[in-house]
Amino acid sequence: MIALLTGIIAHKEPDLVILDVGGVGYRVQIPFSTYFELPDEGEKATLHIHTNVKEDAINLYGFRSATEKSFFQLLLTVSGVGPKLARDILSNCQVGDLASALTRGDIARLSSIPGIGKKTAERLILELKDKTAKLDITAHRASGLTVTPGAGIRDDVSSALINLGYKEAQVNKVLGDLAPPDGATMETVLKLALKQLMK
């Protein structure tokens, strides 16, 4: 079972990275939080890997920190939460904030995550509240910069957010409210848009 990969980033997108390890390209699915911390394509990176084996596929999920991987695996212990939903949860809520919401029993915060309804939020709290309280997790918050997307970048960010489960109207409103500076990268715009959507 693959638990850790170190290699060169051959390609990266907001939800996946192809890591070249000794000439073999591993396709690794990632949450946005990991994407934001990755170096540029062509540079070396290490990912903590969770290997998900199904009858017809082997899927790799990668994380920049062991804590994030542990929390991902904790989410998988909840009935009805599969790897894709667990990844999407971590894409929409940083580990520290998620741990806080679970220990507080904050159903409203958890229900605001795309793909999570009230019943799933209640189940997450019921099954993970005590386990989360035992973990030593500190919140990592994004900086409060204001940014604006250019047309091409805006389309890419919009597509990424819609694929993550946000409604198109909601995404368009948030992107429309961001004030564009010169030279804003897709990564920066995506991070700031997510920050607004998570409020």
Helices and strands as residue ranges (DSSP letters): E 4-13, E 16-21, E 24-29, H 32-37, E 44-53, E 58-63, H 66-76, H 83-92, H 95-104, H 107-111, H 118-134, H 151-163, H 168-177, H 186-197
